[in-house]
């Protein structure tokens, strides 16, 4: 029986990093790429694409995924500010 796996994605100001980790803590796959600058839609696609690539490269299904984007959340109204990301 194969271990359960999760995808972790980090979106920074200059690069996107992704990794698949199993429940034992072993890194099964990882990738890095410069963050897309063409459009916000291109960045959204780039954040989602590692899930497909990870499954193709590891042959395993993912049971969880998470994405981190450095920024500040204003508690009063939930507004988010991520100053290192490109966009309108």
N, C-alpha and C positions, 0 to 999 in steps of 0.2 A: 504494500500500500504506500503510495507516495505521500510525502508530507504536504500539508496545506501551505499555500504560498500567498504572499501579499505583494502588491505593487506600491512603491513609494516614489512620488514625483516631487521634485523641488524646482520651483520656477523663480529664478532670480532676475536681476536686471540685465545680465549678459548671457547667461546660459540656463538651459534646462537639463536637469540630471534625473535619471530614473534608475530604479533597481528593483529586482525581484528577490525577496527574502523568504526562506522557508521557516517553518515553525521551530526549527533547531537553531536559527540565526545565521544559516549559511547563505551567502549571496550567490544566487544562481545566474544572474544576468545583470548587466548594467550598461547604460548608454549616456552619452552627453551630446549636446548640440547647442549651437548658438541660438538665442531666442529670436524668433521670427520678428521682422520689423515691417512687413508689408501691410498688415492690418490686424485689428483685434481678433477677427475671425481666424486668421492664420495662427495666432497664438493659441486660441482655444483648440483648434485642431491639433496643434503640436502637443498640448497638454494631454489630450485624449489618445493620441497615436501610440504611445508606449504600451498601452494595454494590449493592443493587437500584436505589436512587435514582440512583446514579452512572451505571449502565449506561443507565437510562432517559434521563437528561439529556445524556449524551455520545454515545450510540449505539455505544459501543465495549465490547468485552469486556475484562475485567481479567485480567492475567497474574500479578499478585501483589497481596497485601494485607498490611498490618501494622497493629498496634494498640499504642499505648504508653499505659501507666498508671503515673504516678509512684508510686514506692514503694521499699521496702527488701526485699531477699531475704536471709534468714539462710542463709549457705552451709552451716552444719552440718547442717541438716535440710530446707532448701528452703522453709521457711515464708515467706510473703509478708505484708507489712504495708503497706497503702495507707491512711494515716491521713486523707487528704482525701476518701475515698469513703464514701458512705452505705451502710449495710447492717447485717445482724445480727451 
